[in-house]
Amino acid sequence: MRIGFVGAGKVGFTLGKYMSERNVCVSGFYSRSMESARQASIFTHTRYYETLKEITQSSDALFLTVPDGAIGEVWDSLKRYSLTGKLICHCSGAMTSAVFSEIGQTGAFGYSIHPLFAVSSRLQSYQELSKAYFTIEGPEKYLAFWRDFLEGLGNPVRILKPEQKILYHCAAVFASNLAAGLYEMGVRLLMECGFDRESGEQALGPLFTGNCLSVAQKGPLKALTGPVERADLGTIEKHLGALCGPERDLYRGLSGVLVEIAKRKHPQRDYEPLSRLLEEEWRRE
Ligand SMILES: NC(=O)c1ccc[n+]([C@@H]2O[C@H](COP(=O)([O-])OP(=O)(O)OC[C@H]3O[C@@H](n4cnc5c(N)ncnc54)[C@H](OP(=O)(O)O)[C@@H]3O)[C@@H](O)[C@H]2O)c1
């Protein structure tokens, strides 16, 4: 199985390196700019192609590792070539394989294969990819093939139905990008307490990383600390009184989620007064 990458960006570099290090036959790279494809080929000790046609002819499977908005356009160009029996994949978390429109008429099979991982560096991220879950969505015919392939690389794999992908992607956004939004809210509140942005960002760092690690390693139930777990009504009431607008809405909504976790952790503790306080605040607005 020769695997080619169309799109020599962060994910193309990372998957290409990760696979070639694990003895997968990576046929090489094609990209919008030849220089990106050339750099990726050097990094992965593979080759680069000057045309989409050439990489298609030299590959049994193609990963379209281009931005989500370019997948349809690249697919439209690919359709012009002979694709019988080829596997065409993209790596978008939100999109399904349905983006490969009329693929049945080409004789190819389309999949979405998503690494549940923040790929932030073209050159470094491959070193951490073995921890990542992969999800696969697409026609039955090659689902087991891709699952075995990815498990063979050492990664845990889940198969998703097309209708599950958007919620699945929301889950990833909650656990990653939105955490950056929460961090930013914390920084802004510190700035209201006299910190400048730089020192505010620095000050929250150890709290954030320590807590994130703890949540990821032990799970939210064991890692939970703070006033909600303690059912500390007085403190939470003061917090709600000090916040307003989106901060207060978020504080209330997320505290409601924490109450559910805390109830599972301490079934004997009475969280009803706290639940009522959080609902009461909703009603006041
Ligand atoms: N980054 C992540 O954390 C992450 C994680 C999981 C999945 N994904 C998914 O992986 C895919 C790629 O994301 P990325 O982060 O690797 O993006 P990226 O770093 O921006 O790389 C995309 C590459 O695609 C190339 N490209 C753009 N339009 C093209 C076209 N029409 N034809 C050929 N090449 C084209 C660009 O090439 P040039 O350099 O040649 O201009 C660019 O290097 C997306 O579907 C994304 O949703 C990303």
Ligand as a Chemical Component Dictionary entry (heavy atoms), coordinates in Angstrom:
data_LIG
# 
_chem_comp.id                   LIG 
_chem_comp.type                 NON-POLYMER 
_chem_comp.pdbx_formal_charge   0 
_chem_comp.three_letter_code    LIG 
# 
loop_
_chem_comp_atom.comp_id 
_chem_comp_atom.atom_id 
_chem_comp_atom.alt_atom_id 
_chem_comp_atom.type_symbol 
_chem_comp_atom.charge 
_chem_comp_atom.model_Cartn_x 
_chem_comp_atom.model_Cartn_y 
_chem_comp_atom.model_Cartn_z 
_chem_comp_atom.pdbx_ordinal 
LIG N1  N1  N 0  -3.620 20.916 12.753 1  
LIG C1  C1  C 0  -4.356 20.123 13.483 2  
LIG O1  O1  O 0  -4.293 20.164 14.728 3  
LIG C2  C2  C 0  -5.263 19.105 12.862 4  
LIG C3  C3  C 0  -5.607 17.972 13.622 5  
LIG C4  C4  C 0  -6.425 17.018 13.059 6  
LIG C5  C5  C 0  -6.886 17.173 11.754 7  
LIG N2  N2  N 1  -6.536 18.290 11.035 8  
LIG C6  C6  C 0  -7.031 18.402 9.638  9  
LIG O2  O2  O 0  -5.936 18.171 8.769  10 
LIG C7  C7  C 0  -6.120 18.930 7.554  11 
LIG C8  C8  C 0  -4.888 19.780 7.303  12 
LIG O3  O3  O 0  -4.703 20.661 8.389  13 
LIG P1  P1  P 0  -3.277 21.317 8.712  14 
LIG O4  O4  O 0  -3.363 21.819 10.107 15 
LIG O5  O5  O -1 -2.185 20.400 8.317  16 
LIG O6  O6  O 0  -3.300 22.573 7.724  17 
LIG P2  P2  P 0  -2.043 23.430 7.215  18 
LIG O7  O7  O 0  -0.898 23.317 8.163  19 
LIG O8  O8  O 0  -2.588 24.761 6.873  20 
LIG O9  O9  O 0  -1.595 22.679 5.886  21 
LIG C9  C9  C 0  -2.389 22.578 4.763  22 
LIG C10 C10 C 0  -1.495 22.484 3.539  23 
LIG O10 O10 O 0  -2.340 22.271 2.425  24 
LIG C11 C11 C 0  -1.741 22.876 1.312  25 
LIG N3  N3  N 0  -2.792 23.285 0.373  26 
LIG C12 C12 C 0  -3.740 24.236 0.538  27 
LIG N4  N4  N 0  -4.559 24.259 -0.531 28 
LIG C13 C13 C 0  -4.117 23.311 -1.366 29 
LIG C14 C14 C 0  -4.526 22.849 -2.637 30 
LIG N5  N5  N 0  -5.596 23.382 -3.268 31 
LIG N6  N6  N 0  -3.831 21.841 -3.223 32 
LIG C15 C15 C 0  -2.782 21.288 -2.610 33 
LIG N7  N7  N 0  -2.318 21.687 -1.401 34 
LIG C16 C16 C 0  -2.991 22.678 -0.801 35 
LIG C17 C17 C 0  -0.940 24.062 1.807  36 
LIG O11 O11 O 0  0.196  23.930 1.033  37 
LIG P3  P3  P 0  1.346  24.974 0.642  38 
LIG O12 O12 O 0  2.234  25.016 1.862  39 
LIG O13 O13 O 0  1.936  24.245 -0.484 40 
LIG O14 O14 O 0  0.727  26.287 0.305  41 
LIG C18 C18 C 0  -0.683 23.744 3.286  42 
LIG O15 O15 O 0  0.654  23.484 3.553  43 
LIG C19 C19 C 0  -7.415 19.716 7.739  44 
LIG O16 O16 O 0  -8.457 18.982 7.151  45 
LIG C20 C20 C 0  -7.588 19.762 9.255  46 
LIG O17 O17 O 0  -8.949 19.875 9.658  47 
LIG C21 C21 C 0  -5.737 19.256 11.557 48 
# 
loop_
_chem_comp_bond.comp_id 
_chem_comp_bond.atom_id_1 
_chem_comp_bond.atom_id_2 
_chem_comp_bond.value_order 
_chem_comp_bond.pdbx_ordinal 
LIG N1  C1  SING 1  
LIG C1  O1  DOUB 2  
LIG C1  C2  SING 3  
LIG C2  C3  SING 4  
LIG C2  C21 DOUB 5  
LIG C3  C4  DOUB 6  
LIG C4  C5  SING 7  
LIG C5  N2  DOUB 8  
LIG N2  C6  SING 9  
LIG N2  C21 SING 10 
LIG C6  O2  SING 11 
LIG C6  C20 SING 12 
LIG O2  C7  SING 13 
LIG C7  C8  SING 14 
LIG C7  C19 SING 15 
LIG C8  O3  SING 16 
LIG O3  P1  SING 17 
LIG P1  O4  DOUB 18 
LIG P1  O5  SING 19 
LIG P1  O6  SING 20 
LIG O6  P2  SING 21 
LIG P2  O7  DOUB 22 
LIG P2  O8  SING 23 
LIG P2  O9  SING 24 
LIG O9  C9  SING 25 
LIG C9  C10 SING 26 
LIG C10 O10 SING 27 
LIG C10 C18 SING 28 
LIG O10 C11 SING 29 
LIG C11 N3  SING 30 
LIG C11 C17 SING 31 
LIG N3  C12 SING 32 
LIG N3  C16 SING 33 
LIG C12 N4  DOUB 34 
LIG N4  C13 SING 35 
LIG C13 C14 SING 36 
LIG C13 C16 DOUB 37 
LIG C14 N5  SING 38 
LIG C14 N6  DOUB 39 
LIG N6  C15 SING 40 
LIG C15 N7  DOUB 41 
LIG N7  C16 SING 42 
LIG C17 O11 SING 43 
LIG C17 C18 SING 44 
LIG O11 P3  SING 45 
LIG P3  O12 DOUB 46 
LIG P3  O13 SING 47 
LIG P3  O14 SING 48 
LIG C18 O15 SING 49 
LIG C19 O16 SING 50 
LIG C19 C20 SING 51 
LIG C20 O17 SING 52 
# 
